[in-house]
Amino acid sequence: MTKRIVVIDDEADLRTVIQAALVKYAGWQVSTAAAALEGLQLVQAQQPDLVLLDVSMPDMDGYQCFAQLRAEPSTAKIPVILLTARVLPRDRRQFAQMGIAGVITKPFNPFTLWQQIEKIVS
């Protein structure tokens, strides 16, 4: 079954790499958004199987975006994986308590990104 993924990240190069890697190596459908507000609208419209969400964005950070996804009944159950450059052990515990499916640290290997995602959501 083809997964539908929405990537929300303000870095254009990273969105391109993630989209290309997930399409090429996993055969998934990937839509991207450059900002949290755009991403929220995209998730609402597409109802994807998964959201990859950058933590550090200028207009609204990943935590605020995640909270809005959870507050909306139609998006509350969609798994969210955070993309972040820094993560401490205590952060991972906090993320789990918040209901975040998992964390992928930057930089990541584009060739194995889909496998990391599979491991988190399976």
TIVO-2410 file (N, C-alpha, C; in nm, 3 decimals):
# residues 122
REC num residu      c1      c2      c3 atome chaine
REC   1      M   0.084  -0.120   0.000     N      A
REC   1      M   0.000   0.000   0.000    CA      A
REC   1      M   0.088   0.125   0.000     C      A
REC   2      T   0.056   0.219  -0.083     N      A
REC   2      T   0.132   0.342  -0.093    CA      A
REC   2      T   0.096   0.435   0.022     C      A
REC   3      K   0.199   0.480   0.094     N      A
REC   3      K   0.176   0.576   0.202    CA      A
REC   3      K   0.167   0.716   0.144     C      A
REC   4      R   0.085   0.798   0.207     N      A
REC   4      R   0.077   0.940   0.171    CA      A
REC   4      R   0.136   1.020   0.286     C      A
REC   5      I   0.237   1.098   0.255     N      A
REC   5      I   0.313   1.171   0.356    CA      A
REC   5      I   0.304   1.321   0.327     C      A
REC   6      V   0.292   1.401   0.433     N      A
REC   6      V   0.306   1.546   0.420    CA      A
REC   6      V   0.432   1.585   0.499     C      A
REC   7      V   0.520   1.659   0.431     N      A
REC   7      V   0.644   1.709   0.492    CA      A
REC   7      V   0.626   1.858   0.514     C      A
REC   8      I   0.644   1.902   0.640     N      A
REC   8      I   0.633   2.044   0.672    CA      A
REC   8      I   0.771   2.088   0.723     C      A
REC   9      D   0.841   2.167   0.641     N      A
REC   9      D   0.977   2.213   0.675    CA      A
REC   9      D   1.005   2.341   0.599     C      A
REC  10      D   1.065   2.439   0.666     N      A
REC  10      D   1.090   2.567   0.601    CA      A
REC  10      D   1.214   2.566   0.511     C      A
REC  11      E   1.293   2.459   0.513     N      A
REC  11      E   1.413   2.451   0.429    CA      A
REC  11      E   1.379   2.383   0.296     C      A
REC  12      A   1.382   2.461   0.188     N      A
REC  12      A   1.343   2.410   0.056    CA      A
REC  12      A   1.428   2.291   0.013     C      A
REC  13      D   1.560   2.299   0.033     N      A
REC  13      D   1.648   2.189  -0.008    CA      A
REC  13      D   1.612   2.060   0.064     C      A
REC  14      L   1.583   2.072   0.191     N      A
REC  14      L   1.550   1.953   0.271    CA      A
REC  14      L   1.417   1.892   0.225     C      A
REC  15      R   1.317   1.976   0.198     N      A
REC  15      R   1.190   1.926   0.146    CA      A
REC  15      R   1.212   1.849   0.017     C      A
REC  16      T   1.295   1.903  -0.070     N      A
REC  16      T   1.322   1.839  -0.199    CA      A
REC  16      T   1.390   1.704  -0.179     C      A
REC  17      V   1.490   1.698  -0.092     N      A
REC  17      V   1.563   1.573  -0.066    CA      A
REC  17      V   1.468   1.469  -0.006     C      A
REC  18      I   1.390   1.508   0.093     N      A
REC  18      I   1.297   1.415   0.158    CA      A
REC  18      I   1.196   1.362   0.056     C      A
REC  19      Q   1.137   1.452  -0.021     N      A
REC  19      Q   1.037   1.411  -0.119    CA      A
REC  19      Q   1.098   1.314  -0.221     C      A
REC  20      A   1.213   1.350  -0.276     N      A
REC  20      A   1.278   1.265  -0.377    CA      A
REC  20      A   1.313   1.128  -0.319     C      A
REC  21      A   1.367   1.125  -0.197     N      A
REC  21      A   1.408   0.999  -0.135    CA      A
REC  21      A   1.288   0.908  -0.107     C      A
REC  22      L   1.181   0.964  -0.053     N      A
REC  22      L   1.065   0.881  -0.018    CA      A
REC  22      L   0.989   0.833  -0.141     C      A
REC  23      V   0.988   0.913  -0.245     N      A
REC  23      V   0.924   0.870  -0.370    CA      A
REC  23      V   1.008   0.762  -0.436     C      A
REC  24      K   1.140   0.787  -0.447     N      A
REC  24      K   1.228   0.693  -0.519    CA      A
REC  24      K   1.245   0.561  -0.445     C      A
REC  25      Y   1.274   0.564  -0.315     N      A
REC  25      Y   1.311   0.442  -0.243    CA      A
REC  25      Y   1.192   0.369  -0.180     C      A
REC  26      A   1.083   0.441  -0.153     N      A
REC  26      A   0.969   0.375  -0.090    CA      A
REC  26      A   0.844   0.376  -0.179     C      A
REC  27      G   0.843   0.459  -0.282     N      A
REC  27      G   0.726   0.467  -0.369    CA      A
REC  27      G   0.608   0.537  -0.306     C      A
REC  28      W   0.636   0.622  -0.206     N      A
REC  28      W   0.528   0.691  -0.137    CA      A
REC  28      W   0.489   0.819  -0.210     C      A
REC  29      Q   0.369   0.867  -0.185     N      A
REC  29      Q   0.323   0.996  -0.236    CA      A
REC  29      Q   0.360   1.101  -0.131     C      A
REC  30      V   0.430   1.205  -0.172     N      A
REC  30      V   0.479   1.304  -0.076    CA      A
REC  30      V   0.438   1.444  -0.122     C      A
REC  31      S   0.370   1.515  -0.032     N      A
REC  31      S   0.337   1.655  -0.053    CA      A
REC  31      S   0.418   1.736   0.047     C      A
REC  32      T   0.451   1.860   0.011     N      A
REC  32      T   0.535   1.940   0.100    CA      A
REC  32      T   0.473   2.077   0.126     C      A
REC  33      A   0.509   2.131   0.241     N      A
REC  33      A   0.467   2.266   0.280    CA      A
REC  33      A   0.588   2.338   0.338     C      A
REC  34      A   0.601   2.466   0.305     N      A
REC  34      A   0.717   2.545   0.348    CA      A
REC  34      A   0.697   2.612   0.483     C      A
REC  35      A   0.575   2.609   0.536     N      A
REC  35      A   0.546   2.675   0.663    CA      A
REC  35      A   0.436   2.598   0.736     C      A
REC  36      A   0.429   2.619   0.865     N      A
REC  36      A   0.334   2.545   0.948    CA      A
REC  36      A   0.189   2.567   0.907     C      A
REC  37      L   0.151   2.692   0.883     N      A
REC  37      L   0.012   2.721   0.846    CA      A
REC  37      L  -0.026   2.651   0.715     C      A
REC  38      E   0.063   2.659   0.616     N      A
REC  38      E   0.041   2.591   0.489    CA      A
REC  38      E   0.032   2.439   0.513     C      A
REC  39      G   0.118   2.389   0.601     N      A
REC  39      G   0.119   2.246   0.633    CA      A
REC  39      G  -0.010   2.201   0.699     C      A
REC  40      L  -0.061   2.280   0.791     N      A
REC  40      L  -0.187   2.247   0.858    CA      A
REC  40      L  -0.300   2.235   0.756     C      A
REC  41      Q  -0.304   2.328   0.662     N      A
REC  41      Q  -0.408   2.326   0.559    CA      A
REC  41      Q  -0.392   2.203   0.469     C      A
REC  42      L  -0.269   2.169   0.436     N      A
REC  42      L  -0.241   2.054   0.350    CA      A
REC  42      L  -0.282   1.923   0.419     C      A
REC  43      V  -0.247   1.911   0.547     N      A
REC  43      V  -0.283   1.791   0.623    CA      A
REC  43      V  -0.435   1.779   0.632     C      A
REC  44      Q  -0.500   1.890   0.659     N      A
REC  44      Q  -0.647   1.892   0.668    CA      A
REC  44      Q  -0.709   1.845   0.535     C      A
REC  45      A  -0.658   1.896   0.425     N      A
REC  45      A  -0.714   1.865   0.293    CA      A
REC  45      A  -0.683   1.722   0.248     C      A
REC  46      Q  -0.561   1.676   0.275     N      A
REC  46      Q  -0.518   1.547   0.220    CA      A
REC  46      Q  -0.538   1.428   0.313     C      A
REC  47      Q  -0.546   1.452   0.443     N      A
REC  47      Q  -0.559   1.343   0.540    CA      A
REC  47      Q  -0.454   1.234   0.513     C      A
REC  48      P  -0.325   1.269   0.523     N      A
REC  48      P  -0.219   1.174   0.492    CA      A
REC  48      P  -0.207   1.064   0.598     C      A
REC  49      D  -0.123   0.965   0.566     N      A
REC  49      D  -0.097   0.856   0.660    CA      A
REC  49      D   0.002   0.899   0.768     C      A
REC  50      L   0.079   1.005   0.739     N      A
REC  50      L   0.187   1.046   0.828    CA      A
REC  50      L   0.229   1.188   0.797     C      A
REC  51      V   0.276   1.259   0.902     N      A
REC  51      V   0.331   1.393   0.885    CA      A
REC  51      V   0.475   1.393   0.935     C      A
REC  52      L   0.567   1.446   0.853     N      A
REC  52      L   0.704   1.473   0.896    CA      A
REC  52      L   0.709   1.622   0.923     C      A
REC  53      L   0.743   1.660   1.046     N      A
REC  53      L   0.729   1.799   1.091    CA      A
REC  53      L   0.859   1.852   1.148     C      A
REC  54      D   0.910   1.959   1.088     N      A
REC  54      D   1.029   2.027   1.138    CA      A
REC  54      D   0.996   2.097   1.269     C      A
REC  55      V   1.088   2.093   1.364     N      A
REC  55      V   1.065   2.159   1.492    CA      A
REC  55      V   1.087   2.309   1.481     C      A
REC  56      S   1.196   2.351   1.416     N      A
REC  56      S   1.232   2.494   1.410    CA      A
REC  56      S   1.186   2.558   1.280     C      A
REC  57      M   1.077   2.634   1.291     N      A
REC  57      M   1.027   2.709   1.176    CA      A
REC  57      M   0.993   2.850   1.222     C      A
REC  58      P   1.003   2.948   1.133     N      A
REC  58      P   0.987   3.087   1.175    CA      A
REC  58      P   0.846   3.130   1.216     C      A
REC  59      D   0.743   3.093   1.142     N      A
REC  59      D   0.610   3.147   1.172    CA      A
REC  59      D   0.544   3.080   1.292     C      A
REC  60      M   0.555   2.949   1.297     N      A
REC  60      M   0.497   2.869   1.405    CA      A
REC  60      M   0.588   2.748   1.419     C      A
REC  61      D   0.635   2.719   1.540     N      A
REC  61      D   0.728   2.606   1.551    CA      A
REC  61      D   0.652   2.473   1.544     C      A
REC  62      G   0.729   2.365   1.536     N      A
REC  62      G   0.672   2.233   1.522    CA      A
REC  62      G   0.582   2.193   1.637     C      A
REC  63      Y   0.615   2.237   1.758     N      A
REC  63      Y   0.532   2.202   1.874    CA      A
REC  63      Y   0.395   2.266   1.864     C      A
REC  64      Q   0.391   2.393   1.824     N      A
REC  64      Q   0.263   2.463   1.809    CA      A
REC  64      Q   0.182   2.400   1.696     C      A
REC  65      C   0.250   2.365   1.588     N      A
REC  65      C   0.183   2.301   1.475    CA      A
REC  65      C   0.126   2.165   1.518     C      A
REC  66      F   0.206   2.088   1.592     N      A
REC  66      F   0.161   1.958   1.642    CA      A
REC  66      F   0.037   1.975   1.729     C      A
REC  67      A   0.040   2.074   1.819     N      A
REC  67      A  -0.074   2.098   1.908    CA      A
REC  67      A  -0.200   2.129   1.827     C      A
REC  68      Q  -0.185   2.205   1.718     N      A
REC  68      Q  -0.302   2.237   1.635    CA      A
REC  68      Q  -0.352   2.113   1.560     C      A
REC  69      L  -0.260   2.028   1.516     N      A
REC  69      L  -0.301   1.904   1.451    CA      A
REC  69      L  -0.381   1.817   1.548     C      A
REC  70      R  -0.336   1.811   1.674     N      A
REC  70      R  -0.405   1.729   1.775    CA      A
REC  70      R  -0.538   1.790   1.817     C      A
REC  71      A  -0.550   1.921   1.809     N      A
REC  71      A  -0.673   1.988   1.852    CA      A
REC  71      A  -0.786   1.972   1.751     C      A
REC  72      E  -0.752   1.942   1.628     N      A
REC  72      E  -0.852   1.927   1.521    CA      A
REC  72      E  -0.893   1.780   1.510     C      A
REC  73      P  -1.020   1.747   1.531     N      A
REC  73      P  -1.062   1.606   1.528    CA      A
REC  73      P  -1.022   1.531   1.401     C      A
REC  74      S  -1.025   1.596   1.286     N      A
REC  74      S  -0.996   1.526   1.160    CA      A
REC  74      S  -0.847   1.494   1.143     C      A
REC  75      T  -0.760   1.560   1.220     N      A
REC  75      T  -0.615   1.534   1.208    CA      A
REC  75      T  -0.553   1.481   1.337     C      A
REC  76      A  -0.633   1.465   1.439     N      A
REC  76      A  -0.581   1.429   1.572    CA      A
REC  76      A  -0.512   1.294   1.577     C      A
REC  77      K  -0.551   1.202   1.493     N      A
REC  77      K  -0.497   1.066   1.499    CA      A
REC  77      K  -0.386   1.039   1.397     C      A
REC  78      I  -0.353   1.137   1.314     N      A
REC  78      I  -0.247   1.117   1.213    CA      A
REC  78      I  -0.112   1.116   1.283     C      A
REC  79      P  -0.031   1.010   1.265     N      A
REC  79      P   0.100   1.005   1.330    CA      A
REC  79      P   0.191   1.119   1.281     C      A
REC  80      V   0.267   1.174   1.376     N      A
REC  80      V   0.360   1.284   1.345    CA      A
REC  80      V   0.500   1.242   1.390     C      A
REC  81      I   0.595   1.257   1.299     N      A
REC  81      I   0.736   1.236   1.331    CA      A
REC  81      I   0.805   1.371   1.321     C      A
REC  82      L   0.877   1.407   1.428     N      A
REC  82      L   0.948   1.534   1.428    CA      A
REC  82      L   1.083   1.521   1.361     C      A
REC  83      L   1.122   1.626   1.289     N      A
REC  83      L   1.256   1.638   1.232    CA      A
REC  83      L   1.327   1.747   1.311     C      A
REC  84      T   1.442   1.715   1.369     N      A
REC  84      T   1.511   1.814   1.451    CA      A
REC  84      T   1.661   1.791   1.448     C      A
REC  85      A   1.736   1.898   1.465     N      A
REC  85      A   1.882   1.889   1.467    CA      A
REC  85      A   1.933   1.842   1.603     C      A
REC  86      R   1.861   1.878   1.709     N      A
REC  86      R   1.906   1.841   1.844    CA      A
REC  86      R   1.795   1.768   1.916     C      A
REC  87      V   1.833   1.660   1.981     N      A
REC  87      V   1.735   1.592   2.066    CA      A
REC  87      V   1.809   1.530   2.184     C      A
REC  88      L   1.760   1.557   2.301     N      A
REC  88      L   1.818   1.504   2.424    CA      A
REC  88      L   1.730   1.389   2.473     C      A
REC  89      P   1.786   1.298   2.555     N      A
REC  89      P   1.705   1.186   2.606    CA      A
REC  89      P   1.576   1.233   2.674     C      A
REC  90      R   1.582   1.341   2.750     N      A
REC  90      R   1.461   1.389   2.818    CA      A
REC  90      R   1.359   1.440   2.717     C      A
REC  91      D   1.407   1.492   2.603     N      A
REC  91      D   1.316   1.537   2.497    CA      A
REC  91      D   1.236   1.419   2.443     C      A
REC  92      R   1.305   1.305   2.423     N      A
REC  92      R   1.237   1.187   2.368    CA      A
REC  92      R   1.124   1.142   2.461     C      A
REC  93      R   1.148   1.146   2.590     N      A
REC  93      R   1.043   1.109   2.686    CA      A
REC  93      R   0.926   1.206   2.677     C      A
REC  94      Q   0.958   1.334   2.670     N      A
REC  94      Q   0.853   1.436   2.660    CA      A
REC  94      Q   0.774   1.418   2.530     C      A
REC  95      F   0.842   1.391   2.419     N      A
REC  95      F   0.775   1.370   2.292    CA      A
REC  95      F   0.678   1.252   2.301     C      A
REC  96      A   0.722   1.145   2.363     N      A
REC  96      A   0.638   1.026   2.378    CA      A
REC  96      A   0.513   1.059   2.459     C      A
REC  97      Q   0.532   1.137   2.566     N      A
REC  97      Q   0.418   1.176   2.649    CA      A
REC  97      Q   0.320   1.265   2.572     C      A
REC  98      M   0.372   1.345   2.480     N      A
REC  98      M   0.288   1.434   2.399    CA      A
REC  98      M   0.211   1.358   2.292     C      A
REC  99      G   0.254   1.235   2.263     N      A
REC  99      G   0.188   1.158   2.159    CA      A
REC  99      G   0.255   1.167   2.023     C      A
REC 100      I   0.379   1.218   2.021     N      A
REC 100      I   0.455   1.225   1.897    CA      A
REC 100      I   0.505   1.084   1.866     C      A
REC 101      A   0.485   1.040   1.742     N      A
REC 101      A   0.519   0.902   1.704    CA      A
REC 101      A   0.668   0.874   1.714     C      A
REC 102      G   0.751   0.972   1.681     N      A
REC 102      G   0.895   0.951   1.686    CA      A
REC 102      G   0.971   1.075   1.644     C      A
REC 103      V   1.104   1.061   1.645     N      A
REC 103      V   1.192   1.172   1.612    CA      A
REC 103      V   1.299   1.121   1.516     C      A
REC 104      I   1.324   1.198   1.413     N      A
REC 104      I   1.436   1.171   1.323    CA      A
REC 104      I   1.528   1.292   1.331     C      A
REC 105      T   1.654   1.265   1.364     N      A
REC 105      T   1.748   1.376   1.380    CA      A
REC 105      T   1.814   1.412   1.247     C      A
REC 106      K   1.834   1.541   1.231     N      A
REC 106      K   1.906   1.595   1.116    CA      A
REC 106      K   2.054   1.602   1.153     C      A
REC 107      P   2.145   1.575   1.065     N      A
REC 107      P   2.122   1.526   0.930    CA      A
REC 107      P   2.085   1.378   0.932     C      A
REC 108      F   2.009   1.335   0.835     N      A
REC 108      F   1.969   1.194   0.823    CA      A
REC 108      F   2.019   1.143   0.688     C      A
REC 109      N   2.015   1.013   0.673     N      A
REC 109      N   2.058   0.951   0.548    CA      A
REC 109      N   1.936   0.939   0.456     C      A
REC 110      P   1.933   1.010   0.343     N      A
REC 110      P   1.816   1.003   0.256    CA      A
REC 110      P   1.789   0.863   0.201     C      A
REC 111      F   1.894   0.782   0.189     N      A
REC 111      F   1.877   0.647   0.134    CA      A
REC 111      F   1.803   0.555   0.231     C      A
REC 112      T   1.813   0.583   0.360     N      A
REC 112      T   1.749   0.496   0.459    CA      A
REC 112      T   1.636   0.566   0.536     C      A
REC 113      L   1.603   0.688   0.497     N      A
REC 113      L   1.499   0.764   0.567    CA      A
REC 113      L   1.368   0.686   0.573     C      A
REC 114      W   1.328   0.627   0.462     N      A
REC 114      W   1.201   0.554   0.459    CA      A
REC 114      W   1.202   0.438   0.559     C      A
REC 115      Q   1.320   0.374   0.577     N      A
REC 115      Q   1.329   0.264   0.673    CA      A
REC 115      Q   1.315   0.316   0.816     C      A
REC 116      Q   1.373   0.432   0.845     N      A
REC 116      Q   1.357   0.492   0.977    CA      A
REC 116      Q   1.210   0.520   1.004     C      A
REC 117      I   1.141   0.573   0.905     N      A
REC 117      I   0.999   0.604   0.920    CA      A
REC 117      I   0.919   0.477   0.943     C      A
REC 118      E   0.946   0.373   0.863     N      A
REC 118      E   0.877   0.244   0.879    CA      A
REC 118      E   0.894   0.189   1.020     C      A
REC 119      K   1.017   0.197   1.072     N      A
REC 119      K   1.046   0.144   1.205    CA      A
REC 119      K   0.965   0.219   1.312     C      A
REC 120      I   0.952   0.349   1.295     N      A
REC 120      I   0.879   0.430   1.393    CA      A
REC 120      I   0.729   0.400   1.391     C      A
REC 121      V   0.671   0.390   1.272     N      A
REC 121      V   0.525   0.377   1.264    CA      A
REC 121      V   0.474   0.234   1.259     C      A
REC 122      S   0.564   0.135   1.252     N      A
REC 122      S   0.513  -0.003   1.247    CA      A
REC 122      S   0.503  -0.064   1.385     C      A
***
